[in-house]
Amino acid sequence: MNIRAATSDDIPFMIALERATPHAVHWSEEQYRALFSAGKREWRQVVLVAEGTLDRASAEAHDAETPLGFLAARRVGPEWELENIVVAASARRMGIGKRLLDALLAEAAKTHNAAVFLEVRESNAAARSLYEKAGFQKAGRRNSYYNAPPEDAILYRFDCAK
C-alpha cells in the first residue's frame, strides 16, 4: 500500500470512484481540476491517493499498483477541513481509509493547526465508525444538509493538540 500526493492525472480515477460511491460527496470535473490549480494552493490543499493491490495474484500480474482511494482536504485559517474521502468498494475494510486519514492528521500535526473538521451523512455508519476510532468527536449536526436523498450531516472535530 502506498499513499502519495495526487496529480491532475488522477482526476478521471477520482471522478469515477466518487460517482460509483453513493455516500461520497459528488463534485464536478471543474471542482476536481481546481484542486490542482495554482490559485488554490494558497489554501494549502492536500489531495492524496492510496494505491495498492487487492491480492497476491493481482500483484504478480501487474507491475503498477492500482488506485484504490483518495482524500481531499484544505487548510482554512487555523483548521483543516476534510472535504472528501472515498475508497473503492472492492477495497473497503482493508484499512485504506484509515491510512488516508492518518496521512491527513500527520499533515495537520506538521502545520501546527488546531483541529480537523468534517461532516458526514448520518446514515454512513462505516465512515462514522472510522472517524470515531481515529479520535474524532461529534461536534454538531446540520439538518437537511445533503440532497439526493435529503439527510442530516453529523459534524466531527479532531483536536490536533492531543
FIKOLZA-1660 file (N, C-alpha, C; in steps of 0.1 Angstrom, whole numbers, plus 5000, padded with zeros to 4 digits):
% residues 162
   i   px   py   pz ch aa at
   1 5008 4988 5000  A  M  N
   1 5000 5000 5000  A  M CA
   1 5009 5012 5000  A  M  C
   2 5005 5022 4991  A  N  N
   2 5013 5034 4990  A  N CA
   2 5003 5046 4991  A  N  C
   3 5006 5056 4999  A  I  N
   3 4999 5068 4999  A  I CA
   3 5008 5079 4992  A  I  C
   4 5003 5086 4982  A  R  N
   4 5011 5096 4975  A  R CA
   4 5002 5108 4973  A  R  C
   5 5009 5119 4970  A  A  N
   5 5002 5131 4965  A  A CA
   5 4995 5129 4952  A  A  C
   6 4983 5133 4951  A  A  N
   6 4976 5131 4938  A  A CA
   6 4981 5142 4928  A  A  C
   7 4978 5139 4916  A  T  N
   7 4981 5148 4905  A  T CA
   7 4969 5150 4896  A  T  C
   8 4969 5159 4887  A  S  N
   8 4958 5161 4878  A  S CA
   8 4955 5149 4870  A  S  C
   9 4965 5141 4868  A  D  N
   9 4963 5128 4861  A  D CA
   9 4954 5119 4868  A  D  C
  10 4952 5121 4881  A  D  N
  10 4943 5112 4889  A  D CA
  10 4928 5116 4888  A  D  C
  11 4925 5127 4882  A  I  N
  11 4912 5132 4882  A  I CA
  11 4902 5122 4876  A  I  C
  12 4904 5116 4865  A  P  N
  12 4895 5106 4859  A  P CA
  12 4892 5095 4869  A  P  C
  13 4902 5090 4876  A  F  N
  13 4900 5079 4886  A  F CA
  13 4891 5085 4898  A  F  C
  14 4895 5097 4903  A  M  N
  14 4887 5103 4914  A  M CA
  14 4873 5104 4910  A  M  C
  15 4870 5109 4899  A  I  N
  15 4856 5112 4894  A  I CA
  15 4849 5098 4893  A  I  C
  16 4855 5088 4887  A  A  N
  16 4848 5075 4885  A  A CA
  16 4846 5069 4899  A  A  C
  17 4855 5070 4908  A  L  N
  17 4853 5064 4921  A  L CA
  17 4842 5070 4929  A  L  C
  18 4842 5084 4929  A  E  N
  18 4832 5090 4937  A  E CA
  18 4818 5088 4931  A  E  C
  19 4817 5087 4918  A  R  N
  19 4804 5086 4911  A  R CA
  19 4799 5072 4914  A  R  C
  20 4808 5062 4917  A  A  N
  20 4803 5048 4920  A  A CA
  20 4801 5046 4934  A  A  C
  21 4802 5057 4942  A  T  N
  21 4800 5056 4957  A  T CA
  21 4789 5065 4962  A  T  C
  22 4778 5059 4965  A  P  N
  22 4766 5067 4969  A  P CA
  22 4768 5077 4980  A  P  C
  23 4776 5073 4990  A  H  N
  23 4778 5082 5002  A  H CA
  23 4788 5093 4999  A  H  C
  24 4796 5093 4988  A  A  N
  24 4806 5102 4986  A  A CA
  24 4800 5116 4982  A  A  C
  25 4808 5126 4985  A  V  N
  25 4805 5140 4980  A  V CA
  25 4807 5140 4965  A  V  C
  26 4797 5144 4958  A  H  N
  26 4799 5144 4943  A  H CA
  26 4802 5158 4938  A  H  C
  27 4814 5159 4932  A  W  N
  27 4819 5172 4927  A  W CA
  27 4819 5172 4911  A  W  C
  28 4819 5183 4905  A  S  N
  28 4821 5184 4891  A  S CA
  28 4835 5183 4887  A  S  C
  29 4838 5180 4874  A  E  N
  29 4851 5179 4870  A  E CA
  29 4859 5192 4872  A  E  C
  30 4852 5203 4871  A  E  N
  30 4859 5216 4873  A  E CA
  30 4863 5217 4888  A  E  C
  31 4855 5212 4897  A  Q  N
  31 4859 5213 4911  A  Q CA
  31 4872 5204 4914  A  Q  C
  32 4872 5193 4907  A  Y  N
  32 4885 5184 4908  A  Y CA
  32 4897 5192 4902  A  Y  C
  33 4895 5198 4891  A  R  N
  33 4906 5205 4884  A  R CA
  33 4911 5216 4893  A  R  C
  34 4901 5223 4900  A  A  N
  34 4905 5234 4909  A  A CA
  34 4914 5230 4920  A  A  C
  35 4914 5217 4924  A  L  N
  35 4922 5212 4935  A  L CA
  35 4937 5213 4931  A  L  C
  36 4940 5213 4918  A  F  N
  36 4954 5213 4913  A  F CA
  36 4958 5227 4907  A  F  C
  37 4949 5237 4907  A  S  N
  37 4952 5250 4901  A  S CA
  37 4961 5257 4911  A  S  C
  38 4970 5266 4905  A  A  N
  38 4979 5273 4913  A  A CA
  38 4973 5282 4923  A  A  C
  39 4962 5289 4919  A  G  N
  39 4955 5298 4928  A  G CA
  39 4949 5291 4941  A  G  C
  40 4946 5279 4940  A  K  N
  40 4940 5272 4952  A  K CA
  40 4951 5268 4962  A  K  C
  41 4963 5267 4958  A  R  N
  41 4974 5263 4967  A  R CA
  41 4976 5272 4979  A  R  C
  42 4971 5285 4978  A  E  N
  42 4972 5294 4989  A  E CA
  42 4964 5289 5001  A  E  C
  43 4954 5280 4998  A  W  N
  43 4946 5274 5009  A  W CA
  43 4953 5262 5015  A  W  C
  44 4964 5258 5009  A  R  N
  44 4972 5246 5014  A  R CA
  44 4963 5234 5013  A  R  C
  45 4961 5230 5001  A  Q  N
  45 4953 5218 4998  A  Q CA
  45 4961 5205 5000  A  Q  C
  46 4955 5195 5004  A  V  N
  46 4961 5181 5005  A  V CA
  46 4952 5172 4997  A  V  C
  47 4957 5166 4987  A  V  N
  47 4950 5156 4979  A  V CA
  47 4959 5144 4978  A  V  C
  48 4954 5133 4983  A  L  N
  48 4961 5121 4984  A  L CA
  48 4955 5109 4977  A  L  C
  49 4962 5100 4971  A  V  N
  49 4957 5088 4965  A  V CA
  49 4964 5076 4972  A  V  C
  50 4956 5066 4975  A  A  N
  50 4961 5053 4980  A  A CA
  50 4961 5043 4968  A  A  C
  51 4973 5037 4967  A  E  N
  51 4975 5027 4956  A  E CA
  51 4979 5014 4963  A  E  C
  52 4975 5003 4956  A  G  N
  52 4979 4990 4961  A  G CA
  52 4973 4979 4952  A  G  C
  53 4975 4967 4957  A  T  N
  53 4969 4956 4950  A  T CA
  53 4960 4949 4960  A  T  C
  54 4949 4943 4955  A  L  N
  54 4940 4937 4964  A  L CA
  54 4943 4922 4968  A  L  C
  55 4952 4916 4960  A  D  N
  55 4956 4902 4963  A  D CA
  55 4969 4899 4957  A  D  C
  56 4975 4888 4961  A  R  N
  56 4988 4884 4956  A  R CA
  56 4988 4882 4941  A  R  C
  57 4978 4876 4936  A  A  N
  57 4977 4873 4921  A  A CA
  57 4977 4886 4913  A  A  C
  58 4970 4896 4918  A  S  N
  58 4970 4909 4911  A  S CA
  58 4984 4915 4912  A  S  C
  59 4990 4914 4923  A  A  N
  59 5004 4920 4925  A  A CA
  59 5013 4914 4915  A  A  C
  60 5013 4900 4913  A  E  N
  60 5022 4894 4904  A  E CA
  60 5019 4896 4890  A  E  C
  61 5006 4899 4887  A  A  N
  61 5002 4901 4873  A  A CA
  61 5005 4915 4868  A  A  C
  62 5006 4924 4877  A  H  N
  62 5008 4938 4873  A  H CA
  62 5020 4945 4879  A  H  C
  63 5027 4953 4872  A  D  N
  63 5038 4960 4878  A  D CA
  63 5033 4972 4886  A  D  C
  64 5024 4979 4881  A  A  N
  64 5019 4991 4887  A  A CA
  64 5008 4988 4897  A  A  C
  65 5008 4996 4908  A  E  N
  65 4997 4995 4917  A  E CA
  65 4985 5002 4912  A  E  C
  66 4973 4998 4917  A  T  N
  66 4960 5003 4913  A  T CA
  66 4956 5014 4923  A  T  C
  67 4951 5025 4918  A  P  N
  67 4945 5035 4927  A  P CA
  67 4932 5028 4934  A  P  C
  68 4932 5029 4947  A  L  N
  68 4921 5023 4955  A  L CA
  68 4913 5033 4963  A  L  C
  69 4918 5045 4964  A  G  N
  69 4910 5055 4972  A  G CA
  69 4917 5069 4971  A  G  C
  70 4910 5079 4976  A  F  N
  70 4916 5092 4976  A  F CA
  70 4910 5100 4987  A  F  C
  71 4917 5111 4991  A  L  N
  71 4913 5121 5001  A  L CA
  71 4916 5135 4996  A  L  C
  72 4906 5144 4999  A  A  N
  72 4909 5158 4996  A  A CA
  72 4906 5166 5008  A  A  C
  73 4915 5175 5012  A  A  N
  73 4913 5184 5024  A  A CA
  73 4919 5197 5021  A  A  C
  74 4915 5207 5029  A  R  N
  74 4921 5220 5027  A  R CA
  74 4923 5227 5041  A  R  C
  75 4933 5235 5042  A  R  N
  75 4935 5243 5054  A  R CA
  75 4929 5256 5052  A  R  C
  76 4921 5260 5062  A  V  N
  76 4914 5273 5062  A  V CA
  76 4917 5279 5075  A  V  C
  77 4926 5289 5075  A  G  N
  77 4930 5296 5087  A  G CA
  77 4937 5286 5096  A  G  C
  78 4933 5285 5109  A  P  N
  78 4939 5276 5118  A  P CA
  78 4934 5262 5118  A  P  C
  79 4926 5258 5109  A  E  N
  79 4919 5245 5109  A  E CA
  79 4920 5238 5095  A  E  C
  80 4919 5225 5095  A  W  N
  80 4917 5217 5083  A  W CA
  80 4903 5213 5081  A  W  C
  81 4899 5212 5069  A  E  N
  81 4886 5206 5066  A  E CA
  81 4888 5194 5057  A  E  C
  82 4883 5182 5061  A  L  N
  82 4883 5171 5053  A  L CA
  82 4871 5172 5043  A  L  C
  83 4873 5173 5030  A  E  N
  83 4863 5176 5021  A  E CA
  83 4857 5163 5015  A  E  C
  84 4866 5153 5012  A  N  N
  84 4861 5141 5006  A  N CA
  84 4871 5130 5009  A  N  C
  85 4866 5118 5012  A  I  N
  85 4874 5106 5013  A  I CA
  85 4866 5095 5007  A  I  C
  86 4872 5088 4998  A  V  N
  86 4864 5077 4991  A  V CA
  86 4874 5065 4989  A  V  C
  87 4869 5053 4992  A  V  N
  87 4876 5041 4989  A  V CA
  87 4868 5032 4980  A  V  C
  88 4874 5026 4971  A  A  N
  88 4867 5016 4961  A  A CA
  88 4860 5006 4969  A  A  C
  89 4848 5002 4965  A  A  N
  89 4840 4992 4972  A  A CA
  89 4848 4979 4973  A  A  C
  90 4856 4975 4963  A  S  N
  90 4863 4962 4964  A  S CA
  90 4875 4963 4974  A  S  C
  91 4878 4975 4979  A  A  N
  91 4890 4977 4988  A  A CA
  91 4886 4981 5002  A  A  C
  92 4873 4982 5005  A  R  N
  92 4868 4986 5018  A  R CA
  92 4871 4976 5029  A  R  C
  93 4873 4981 5041  A  R  N
  93 4875 4973 5053  A  R CA
  93 4889 4966 5052  A  R  C
  94 4898 4973 5045  A  M  N
  94 4912 4968 5044  A  M CA
  94 4922 4979 5050  A  M  C
  95 4916 4989 5057  A  G  N
  95 4925 4999 5063  A  G CA
  95 4929 5010 5054  A  G  C
  96 4924 5011 5042  A  I  N
  96 4928 5022 5033  A  I CA
  96 4923 5035 5037  A  I  C
  97 4910 5036 5041  A  G  N
  97 4905 5049 5046  A  G CA
  97 4913 5053 5058  A  G  C
  98 4916 5044 5067  A  K  N
  98 4924 5048 5079  A  K CA
  98 4938 5053 5075  A  K  C
  99 4944 5047 5066  A  R  N
  99 4957 5052 5061  A  R CA
  99 4957 5066 5055  A  R  C
 100 4946 5068 5047  A  L  N
 100 4945 5081 5041  A  L CA
 100 4942 5092 5052  A  L  C
 101 4933 5088 5062  A  L  N
 101 4930 5097 5073  A  L CA
 101 4942 5100 5081  A  L  C
 102 4950 5090 5084  A  D  N
 102 4962 5091 5092  A  D CA
 102 4972 5101 5085  A  D  C
 103 4973 5100 5072  A  A  N
 103 4982 5109 5064  A  A CA
 103 4977 5123 5066  A  A  C
 104 4964 5125 5065  A  L  N
 104 4959 5139 5067  A  L CA
 104 4962 5144 5081  A  L  C
 105 4960 5136 5091  A  L  N
 105 4962 5140 5105  A  L CA
 105 4977 5143 5107  A  L  C
 106 4986 5135 5101  A  A  N
 106 5000 5138 5102  A  A CA
 106 5004 5151 5096  A  A  C
 107 4997 5155 5084  A  E  N
 107 5000 5168 5078  A  E CA
 107 4995 5179 5087  A  E  C
 108 4983 5177 5093  A  A  N
 108 4977 5187 5102  A  A CA
 108 4987 5189 5114  A  A  C
 109 4992 5179 5119  A  A  N
 109 5002 5180 5130  A  A CA
 109 5014 5187 5127  A  A  C
 110 5019 5185 5114  A  K  N
 110 5031 5192 5110  A  K CA
 110 5029 5207 5108  A  K  C
 111 5017 5211 5105  A  T  N
 111 5014 5225 5103  A  T CA
 111 5009 5232 5116  A  T  C
 112 5009 5225 5127  A  H  N
 112 5005 5230 5140  A  H CA
 112 4991 5237 5140  A  H  C
 113 4982 5231 5132  A  N  N
 113 4969 5236 5132  A  N CA
 113 4961 5231 5144  A  N  C
 114 4950 5238 5147  A  A  N
 114 4942 5234 5159  A  A CA
 114 4934 5222 5158  A  A  C
 115 4928 5220 5146  A  A  N
 115 4918 5210 5145  A  A CA
 115 4915 5206 5131  A  A  C
 116 4909 5194 5129  A  V  N
 116 4904 5189 5116  A  V CA
 116 4889 5187 5118  A  V  C
 117 4882 5193 5108  A  F  N
 117 4867 5192 5109  A  F CA
 117 4862 5184 5096  A  F  C
 118 4851 5178 5097  A  L  N
 118 4844 5172 5086  A  L CA
 118 4829 5171 5089  A  L  C
 119 4822 5168 5079  A  E  N
 119 4808 5164 5080  A  E CA
 119 4805 5152 5072  A  E  C
 120 4796 5143 5077  A  V  N
 120 4793 5130 5071  A  V CA
 120 4778 5128 5072  A  V  C
 121 4773 5121 5062  A  R  N
 121 4759 5117 5062  A  R CA
 121 4756 5109 5075  A  R  C
 122 4745 5112 5081  A  E  N
 122 4742 5105 5093  A  E CA
 122 4741 5090 5091  A  E  C
 123 4736 5085 5079  A  S  N
 123 4735 5071 5076  A  S CA
 123 4748 5064 5073  A  S  C
 124 4759 5071 5071  A  N  N
 124 4771 5065 5067  A  N CA
 124 4779 5059 5079  A  N  C
 125 4774 5048 5084  A  A  N
 125 4779 5042 5096  A  A CA
 125 4793 5038 5095  A  A  C
 126 4798 5033 5084  A  A  N
 126 4812 5029 5082  A  A CA
 126 4821 5041 5084  A  A  C
 127 4818 5052 5077  A  A  N
 127 4826 5064 5078  A  A CA
 127 4826 5069 5092  A  A  C
 128 4815 5070 5098  A  R  N
 128 4814 5075 5112  A  R CA
 128 4822 5066 5122  A  R  C
 129 4822 5053 5120  A  S  N
 129 4830 5044 5128  A  S CA
 129 4845 5047 5126  A  S  C
 130 4849 5049 5114  A  L  N
 130 4863 5052 5111  A  L CA
 130 4867 5065 5118  A  L  C
 131 4859 5075 5117  A  Y  N
 131 4863 5088 5123  A  Y CA
 131 4863 5087 5138  A  Y  C
 132 4854 5080 5144  A  E  N
 132 4853 5079 5158  A  E CA
 132 4865 5071 5163  A  E  C
 133 4869 5060 5156  A  K  N
 133 4881 5052 5160  A  K CA
 133 4893 5060 5159  A  K  C
 134 4894 5070 5150  A  A  N
 134 4906 5078 5148  A  A CA
 134 4907 5089 5158  A  A  C
 135 4896 5091 5166  A  G  N
 135 4897 5101 5177  A  G CA
 135 4888 5113 5174  A  G  C
 136 4881 5113 5163  A  F  N
 136 4872 5125 5161  A  F CA
 136 4860 5124 5171  A  F  C
 137 4856 5136 5175  A  Q  N
 137 4845 5138 5184  A  Q CA
 137 4833 5144 5177  A  Q  C
 138 4821 5140 5180  A  K  N
 138 4809 5147 5174  A  K CA
 138 4809 5161 5179  A  K  C
 139 4806 5170 5169  A  A  N
 139 4807 5185 5172  A  A CA
 139 4794 5192 5169  A  A  C
 140 4784 5185 5163  A  G  N
 140 4772 5191 5159  A  G CA
 140 4764 5184 5148  A  G  C
 141 4754 5190 5143  A  R  N
 141 4746 5185 5133  A  R CA
 141 4741 5196 5124  A  R  C
 142 4740 5193 5111  A  R  N
 142 4734 5202 5101  A  R CA
 142 4722 5195 5096  A  R  C
 143 4710 5201 5099  A  N  N
 143 4698 5195 5094  A  N CA
 143 4696 5196 5079  A  N  C
 144 4692 5186 5073  A  S  N
 144 4689 5185 5058  A  S CA
 144 4701 5191 5050  A  S  C
 145 4713 5188 5054  A  Y  N
 145 4725 5194 5048  A  Y CA
 145 4727 5187 5034  A  Y  C
 146 4725 5175 5033  A  Y  N
 146 4727 5168 5020  A  Y CA
 146 4714 5167 5012  A  Y  C
 147 4716 5166 4999  A  N  N
 147 4705 5164 4989  A  N CA
 147 4707 5150 4983  A  N  C
 148 4696 5145 4977  A  A  N
 148 4696 5133 4968  A  A CA
 148 4703 5121 4975  A  A  C
 149 4697 5116 4985  A  P  N
 149 4685 5120 4992  A  P CA
 149 4688 5130 5003  A  P  C
 150 4678 5137 5007  A  P  N
 150 4679 5147 5018  A  P CA
 150 4683 5140 5031  A  P  C
 151 4693 5145 5038  A  E  N
 151 4698 5138 5050  A  E CA
 151 4706 5148 5059  A  E  C
 152 4706 5146 5072  A  D  N
 152 4713 5154 5081  A  D CA
 152 4728 5151 5080  A  D  C
 153 4737 5161 5083  A  A  N
 153 4751 5158 5084  A  A CA
 153 4755 5158 5099  A  A  C
 154 4764 5149 5102  A  I  N
 154 4769 5149 5116  A  I CA
 154 4783 5155 5114  A  I  C
 155 4786 5165 5123  A  L  N
 155 4799 5172 5123  A  L CA
 155 4808 5166 5132  A  L  C
 156 4821 5165 5128  A  Y  N
 156 4831 5159 5137  A  Y CA
 156 4843 5168 5137  A  Y  C
 157 4850 5167 5149  A  R  N
 157 4862 5175 5151  A  R CA
 157 4873 5166 5157  A  R  C
 158 4885 5168 5152  A  F  N
 158 4897 5161 5157  A  F CA
 158 4906 5173 5163  A  F  C
 159 4909 5172 5176  A  D  N
 159 4917 5182 5182  A  D CA
 159 4932 5178 5180  A  D  C
 160 4939 5186 5172  A  C  N
 160 4953 5183 5169  A  C CA
 160 4963 5185 5180  A  C  C
 161 4958 5191 5191  A  A  N
 161 4967 5194 5202  A  A CA
 161 4968 5182 5212  A  A  C
 162 4961 5172 5209  A  K  N
 162 4961 5160 5218  A  K CA
 162 4975 5154 5219  A  K  C
% end
